[in-house]
Amino acid sequence: MNEPGQLIDDLRLLEPPGSWEISLWMAGAILAGVLLVFWLWRRWHWSTRNEVSAEQAERALVDALGELARLFGLVDREESRPYAMESTGIVRRFIEERFGVRAPSRSTEEFLVEAQHSPRLATAAKTMLGEYLAICDLLKFARTRANRDELMRLHEAAVNFVKVTDTAARAEVAA
């Protein structure tokens, strides 16, 4: 045992604590870990936030087909601009309700970018959607008019898109 006076002398012999240093490798490992956790969280969040129940999917299909059937009167009257405006809204709502892709409040370009990143939409559907929206944008903004035959083809494309994408999504879920 030390005498009380020698205790202070003994403490003075201790080395001061060294500064805590992070090596470049340690910083890189910490950064990689943080990025990995963030990537895993985003992937999990993306897969769970857009889940659509079977009832929601069925309701989206029935609603979209019903609304498109209601619009057929605009085709008969050759009202191309109103038809293009309303049909794109219907298709966008269908995609949002059926696949969980935010659609109605975005421009065509923004919407197509998000749709391209959606794993739930097949590549063929993304191509069909891009072509359909491009034609509708032309009718809405370029002051062009379509005749009845052209509007018929556009209407059939919208109905076909809704049916094909819904069928493909159901087949993918069943597989």
N, C-alpha and C positions, 0 to 999 in steps of 0.2 A: 504494500500500500504506500501511496505517496503521502507525504506530509502536506497539510493544507497550503503552505507557501509554495510548494513545488508544482501544484496543480496548474497554476497559471503558466509557469514555465513550460510545462508539457504541452499545453494547448497552443502555445506560440510556435511549436515545432511542426504543427500540422500544416499541410500545404493548402493554400486557398483552392476552392473548387475551380476546376477548369471551365472555360466557357463552353456552352453546349453548341456544337457545330453540326450542321446538316451537310452531309456530303451530296454531291451532285447526283449520285446513284440513288440515295435515299429520297431526295426530292422527286426524282423521276418516278420512283416506285410509288410514292404517295400520290402523285398526280395521276399515274396510270390507274391506281386503285379507285380514286375518286371518279375518274372518267368511266371506268367499268361499272361502278355502282350506278352512275347517272344513266348510262346506256341501258343497263338492265331494267332500271325503273321506267324509262321511257318506253321500252319494248313492252313491258307488262302493262303500263298505263294505256298504250295504244291498243293492245289486244283486248283489254277489258272495258274501255270506255265506249266502244262502238258495238257492243253486243246488242243484237236485236233478237227478240223472242219470235217464236213461230207465229204467234198471234199478230204481232206488229208487222211481220213480213207479209202475212196474208192480207191484213188490212191495207197496207201500202199498195199491194198489187191491185186489189179490188178498187180502191179509191182512184188510183191512177188510170186504170182502164175505164172506169165510169166517167171520170172527168174528161178523158180524151174522147169518149163517145159523145159526150155533151157538146164538145167543140166541133163536131162534124158539121154543124150548121154553118160555121164560118167557112168551111171548105166549099160547101155548096154555093155560098154567096160570094166566093172568091175574095174574101177579106183576109189578105195574106199577112198584113202587119199585125192586126189583132190576134190572128191565129198563132203567129210566131211568138208573140209576147206571152200569150196564155199557155201555149203548149210547152214552152221552155220552163215556165214556172211549175207546171205539172211534173215534167220529167225531173227537174231539180228536187222538188219535194219528195218524189218517189225515191230518188237516190239517197236523200238524207234519211228518210224513214226506213228504207230497206237495208241500206249499207252503213248508215251512221256517218256519212261524209257530209260535212257542213257545206250546204249548197246555196240556199236562196239569197243570201245577202252578199254574195261575192260576184266579181266580174267573171266573165267567161274564162279569161286566162287564169285568174286565181283559182277558180273552181276546177279547171282542168288540171292544174298543177297538183292540187290536193287529191283529185281523183287518180292521177297517175301514181301517187304514193300509197293508195289504198290497196291492201292485199286482198280485199274482198271482191274487187271488181276485176273481171278477167281482162286480158289484154285486148281481145277482140271487142269487148264491150266498151273499153276506153276509146278505141279507134272509132267505133260507130258513134259514140257520144260526141267526140270531137267534130266529126263531119256534120252531124245533125245540128249541133250548136252553131257551127260556122254558117250553115245555110240560114238558120233562124236569125242570127245576128245580121246577116246580109239583108234579110227581109225587114228586120226591125229598124236598122240604122241607115241603110244605103238608099232608102226611098225607091227600092225596086218592088215590082209586083210580080206575083206568081199567078199563073192561070190555074184552073181547076185541076188539071192533070198533075201539075207540079205539086200543088197542095195535097192532092190525094197521095202521091208518093211520099211526101213529107209526113203526112198523117200515118201512113202505113209504117214508115221508118220509126216513128215515135212508139206506136203500138208494138211493133216488132222488138224494139229495144227493151221495153218494159217486160215483155213476155220472155225474151231470150235471157236477159240478165237474171230475172227471177228464177227461171228454170235452171240455169247454170249454177246459181248460188245454192239452190235446193239440192242439186246433184252433188255439189262439193261437200255440203254438210252431211249428206247421207253416206258419202264415201269414207 
